[in-house]
Amino acid sequence: MKLKQQTQEKDYEGKLLGSKSPFAINEAFRTLRTNMFYTSKGEKCPVYGVTSCFANSGKSLIISNTAISFAQLNKRVLLIDCDLRNSVIHKIFGIDKGFGISELLAGNGNAVDRALRKTSFENLSVITSGGTPPNPTELLASDRMEKLINILKEHFDIIFIDLPPIGLVTDAAVLNEIVTGFAVVVRSGFDDKRDLKTALGAMEQMNIKIIGFILNDVNVKVAGKYGKYGRYGRYGRYGRYGKYQKYGKYHKYGKYNTSYNNNYYNNY
C-alpha cells in the first residue's frame, strides 16, 4: 500500500511521545503497551477500540501516544479516527482531515491508498475521520467497515480505533464483533462515580469486550516533577483502579492504571 507522506506538525508536538518526553511518561506508555500485548489473543493483527464513558477524558491523545509507543517497536501501526462527530486525530498529528474513513465507508472502499497518511513517526500511519457524515453509527455498523478492517489487517501489525464516548453514543458498540477488545479511559475526579457505574452496566448489557481501563488525570503527590508535564501518579500499581475498583465484575478487566497530568491529556 502506498502512503501519503505528512510532515506537518501543529500544536501537539510537545504532547506526543518522543526523545524529549519525560521518563515517567515514556515508562507509563511502555507498561500500558506491555499490558495490551497480553490481551492480543495471539492474533496476527489485533484491533483495539479506545473509548470512554464521557467526553473530555483525554482518550484521543492517550491512544495516539499508545500507537506511537507500539510503532517504536518497529510494529506497523495504524490509527483510525472513528470519532466521526468530534474528530481530533488530524489535529493531534497536524494533518488535514481530507479523504478519510467516512469517504471509505460511503462507497470509496477501493481508495484505501488515498486515505492512508504517514505521520512524522516512523511505522505509524493514520486514517482521519474525513467529512462529518449524517449517519456515523450506520456507517460504522456497515459490512464495508468489517471488510475494510480485514483488508487493513493484511498490511499492519496492530490497529487502533479512536471511538466516541460510549456513554454518549453507541458507535463503539457496533464494532464489538470486529475488535479484539476495548480499552476504556476514565478521568479521575471528573467522571461521576454513579454515572460511570451506569455506563459500565450498559456496556455489559451490550456485551462490550472490555480488556482494561486507563485511569487518566490522577493527581498523586510524588517526589519530583517532570518538566512541563507536572506530577504523575504511581506507575507500579497496575490492576488497581482506586475508587473505581468496586464496580461489580468490572474490576477484573485488564491491568491498566496509568496516570497523566490534567493539563495535557484531557479534552481530547
N, C-alpha and C positions, 0 to 999 in steps of 0.2 A: 504494500500500500504506500502511495506517495503521501507525504505530509507537508502541509504548508508551513514554512518557517515563520516563526514570530519572534521578534527580539524586543518589542516594545514593552516597557515596564512603567507602571504608574505609581500610585500612592502606597502600594502594598509591599514594596521591595523589602523594607525593614521588618516586615511581619512574616515573611516566608523563610523557611529553613535555609541556612547557608553556612559558610565557613565562619561568619562573624556572629552567628547566633549563640546565645549563652549556652554553656554546657548543660545546664539544667533543662533547657528547652529541648535540645537535641536528645538528651538522655530520656526524657519523658516520651518522645515520639519513638525512640528505639524500643522502649519497653512496650508501648502500645503496638508497635509493629510485630514484636515477638509474640505477644498475646494473640494477635489476629492470625498469625501463622498456624496456631494450634486449632483454629476453627475452620480451616480450609477444607477439611474432609478429604484431603488427597486429590482435590480437583486440579486439573491441569491449569485452568484459569478461573479462580474463584471470583465471584461478583459480589461486592458488598454494597448494600444500600446504607446511606447515612441519613438519619432523620433526627428529629427532636420532638418533644411533646408540644412545645410552644415556640413562638417566634423569638428572635433576638437571643438565641442560645450560643451563638458562635460556631455553629456546625459547619458552615461552608469553609471558613478559614482553617478550622481544625482538620477537615477532610482533605483540604488542599495540602497541608503540611504532612499529613499521613501519606498521601500519594507521593510527595517528594521524598519522604523517608524510604519508601519502597523502591523508588527509582534509584536511590543512592546505592542499592544492592545490585545494580545493573539489571533490574527487572524491567520489562517493557510494560509500562503502566499507562492506563487510560483513565481519565477523569471525565465523566459525563455530567453536564448540568441539566438535571431534570426538574429543577425547581422553576417551572415554567412561568409561574406567576410573579416571582420575585427573585430573578436570577442575579447572581453577583460573581460567579466564577470568572466571567470575562473581565470584570473589574479587577479581581484579585491578581490575574495574570497579565493585565494590561493589553488585552486584545479586544477587537470589536466583536459584537455578537454575531454578525454576519449570517452565514448559512450554517444552521445548527441542527439539533435533534428534532426540533419542530418541523423543519422542512423535510428531513429524512422520513419522519413518520407520516407526513402529509402526502407522501406519494413519490418522493425523490430518493427512495431507498438505494438506488443504484449509484448514487453520487456520494458514497462514503468518503472517497478520497478528498472530495471538496470540503467536507465537514471537518476532517481531522486537522488539528492545528498543533504544530510543535510549540513548545514553550522554551524559555531560556534555560530550563532544567533538563539535563541530558536524560534520555529514556522516558520522559514524561510528555504525553500528548493529551490534548483536551478536545472535547466536542462541546461547544457552547450550547446555550438553550435555543439560540436563533430567535425568530419572532415570537411574540406572545399570541398563542392560539386561543380561540374562543372555547375550546373543549380539551383542556390539558389532560384530564383524567381519562377521557375516551381514547386519546392518542396513546397514552402510556399503557392502556389496557388492550391495545390492538395486537393482532397477530404479527404486525410489522415490527413491533418492539421486540418480541421474542426472537424473530428471525434475524433482526439486526444484531442483537446481543450474541447470538450464535455465530454470526459472521465475524464479529469483532473478537470473539474468544479465540479464533484461529490465528490471530495476529498479535495478541498481547498475553502477558503472563498474569496480570491481575487488573480488574476493572472496578472502579469506584463510581457510585452514582449518588450525586447530591440531590436529595429529595425535600419536599416541603415538610413542615411540621405535621406530624401525624395527628396532633390534637386539633388541627385547623381544617385539613382536607384529607381525602382518602387516597391521594395519589400513590403514596408509599405502599399501601395495602395491595394495590392491583399488581404490583411487581413481586409479590411474595413467592410466586412459583418459579421465578427465573433468577432469583438471587440466592447466594449461599446463606445469607443472613443479614440482619440489620444491626448496626451499632447505633445506639440512642444517646444523643448528647443531652445532658442535664446540667442546667446552670444553677450552681449552688447559691442559695439566698435569694433567688429570683423566681424560680418555678415554685408555685404554691404546692405544698405537700398534698393537700386533699385533691386538688385538680390533677396533679401528677398521678396520684393513685388511680383516679378515674380514667385518665388517658391510658395508663398501662393496662387497666382492666379491659378497656375497649380493644387494645392491641391483642390481648389474649383471646378475646372473643373472635377476632378476625384471624386467629392462628398465625400472627406475625412471628417470624422466626428471629427472636432477639438473641444475638450472640454476645452482647455485652453492653455496658454503659460507660460513657466517657463523662466524668464529672468535671465540669468547667467552672472557672471563676471561684476557686477555693482560696479564701484569704486566711492562710495559716501562717502564723509568725514563725519564721525560721531565721537562723543566723545568716547574716549577709544579704546582699542584694545583687541582682544580676543585670547591671546596666539599666536601660530604659524599660526593661520588662518588669521591673519591680520585684515583688516577692512571689515565691512559688511554694506549693504545698509539699507534702511528703511523698516522694515518688516510689518509696519502697512498700507502701501499704496497698498492694493490689488485691482486689477481690473484696474489699471492704468499702461499702458505699455510704458511710456516715449515717446521717439521718434518713437516707433513702433505703436503708437495708431492710426495713420491716414491711415491705410491700408484698406480703404473701410469698408466693413462689418466685417472685422476680429477683430476689437476692441471689439466687443460684446461677443466674446467667452471667457468663463471661468473667473476666478478671481485670476489668479496666477501672482505674481510679486515678486519672491523670489530671493535674491541676494547672490552670493557666490564669494569668493576671487579667483582671476585668477591663483594662484599658485597651487591650489589643485583640482579644478573641471573642468579643461579644458583638451583637448586632449584625453579624454576617452569616 
